[in-house]
Structure formats: structure tokens, C-alpha cells
Amino acid sequence: MKLVIIVGSVREGRFGPSVASWFAAQAGEHFDLDVLDLAEISLPSALPSNAMALRDVTGRPAEMRALAARLDAADAFVVVTPEYNHSFPASLKHLIDWHFTQWQAKPIGFVSYGGHGGGLRSVEQLRLVFAELHAATVRETVSFDRHWEKFGADGLLIDATGPNAAAKVLLDHLAWWAQALAEARAVRPYEAGAA
Ligand SMILES: Cc1cc2nc3c(=O)[nH]c(=O)nc-3n(C[C@H](O)[C@H](O)[C@H](O)COP(=O)(O)O)c2cc1C
């Protein structure tokens, strides 16, 4: 099973990569990994005028088709997201909106971080967005409130015991959904329009 870990923040001096690299180390035992760092990709700021164009990537430039192929290859996603003004970053929404079939009938887990809320407001909002895209979000989350108290200056967790245990629960459930939905898609391709 392939897991695409999406690093959602692109801010200068961002903390996201520290969280993502810790999580990737946990996830490697459960999945083949592809870490998609949104700071390393570029998408046009304007979405196409026709929503159907979001469903067919064949006319896109090679770099965009390669990005869509990475998302297509995923059996599961984990979104690593901070919280900006009680929501998730625009960079993440832009990636989501540029794609459609890539999310469908696949499980999505969340690892969040931020101030007092630990990014959980971002996660709750992302669940609504992904429901619109026919994705299945996993209940369990890993959340770091006040992450600057939990990671050292070296970018590593000071005490990894609790987070590692939470990551395992998330990954166990994500792996179940990834397998189940991959089998279901193979038997009966998912159609977004189907009842
Ligand atoms: C524009 C902006 C808005 C923020 N708003 C919130 C917020 O509403 N709630 C919160 O808990 N933290 C908030 N924070 C703190 C961020 O969650 C924290 O700085 C985190 O490290 C941001 O992720 P990043 O470093 O990967 O960009 C905000 C940070 C920024 C830059």
C-alpha cells in the first residue's frame, strides 16, 4: 500500500517538515511512502473555468501531470497541517481543488500542529472538504498543541512515547481502510456520480 504524506505548509521558516519527518519515520513500517512537500511544487493560481477540466489531467503541463500521477498512485493520504487563523493553509486547499478523482474512495488521515488548538480546527474543516471529494477521513488523529514545547531545537520530539503510540493507532486504522478501499475499487471502480 502506498501512502502519500502531504506537507501542507509552505511558509518561510515553517515547522511542518519536522512534524512530517517524524511521522514518515513512523509510517514506513506500515506503507510505502511518498512525501509530497507543497513547497516543492507549483500550481497555477487560477483554477480552470470548467469544473470538468479538474477530472481530466491529460491536457496539463508535464509537471502537473506528474503531480496528479503521484496522487493517483496513493492508496491513502496523510495530511500534515498547521492552523492559520483557525483554518488550514491556502496552499493545501489549492492542491485539493486542483484535483478530483485522485482523492475519491481513498482514506485520509491527519497530523496537525499549532498553538492551543493543536491544529484540530484545520482537521475538522478538512474533513468537510474531503467529504465533498468522496474521500473517507479516518477518525484518529495525531495533534501537537504548542508544538514548540514538544520538539527540541534539533527538530526532534523531546518525548516521543505518546506521539509514537498515537501515530501507530492512526496508521493501523489507515492501513485497514487503505486495504479495504483498494480491494473495493478493484472489484468495482468508484463512480462519483453513482448513488
Ligand atoms: C498566519 C498565521 C496564523 C496562525 N493562526 C493560528 C491559529 O489560529 N491557531 C493556532 O493554534 N496557531 C496559529 N498560528 C500558529 C501556527 O500554527 C504555528 O506558527 C505553526 O508553526 C505554523 O505552521 P508552519 O510553521 O508549518 O507554517 C498561526 C500562524 C500563522 C503564521
The ligand as a Gaussian input file, in Angstrom:
#p B3LYP/6-31G(d) Opt

LIG

0 1
 C       -0.799000      33.483000       9.749000
 C       -0.767000      32.589000      10.957000
 C       -1.930000      32.355000      11.657000
 C       -1.926000      31.498000      12.764000
 N       -3.109000      31.219000      13.390000
 C       -3.140000      30.281000      14.361000
 C       -4.379000      29.878000      14.906000
 O       -5.432000      30.347000      14.559000
 N       -4.372000      28.916000      15.854000
 C       -3.202000      28.324000      16.288000
 O       -3.252000      27.452000      17.139000
 N       -1.996000      28.698000      15.775000
 C       -1.947000      29.645000      14.815000
 N       -0.757000      30.012000      14.259000
 C        0.463000      29.364000      14.748000
 C        0.858000      28.252000      13.796000
 O        0.019000      27.137000      13.917000
 C        2.301000      27.861000      14.058000
 O        3.095000      29.022000      13.820000
 C        2.774000      26.761000      13.133000
 O        4.150000      26.570000      13.366000
 C        2.544000      27.100000      11.686000
 O        2.961000      26.044000      10.866000
 P        4.227000      26.218000       9.897000
 O        5.360000      26.693000      10.793000
 O        4.494000      24.854000       9.328000
 O        3.872000      27.221000       8.868000
 C       -0.726000      30.895000      13.192000
 C        0.457000      31.148000      12.467000
 C        0.428000      31.974000      11.371000
 C        1.704000      32.198000      10.595000

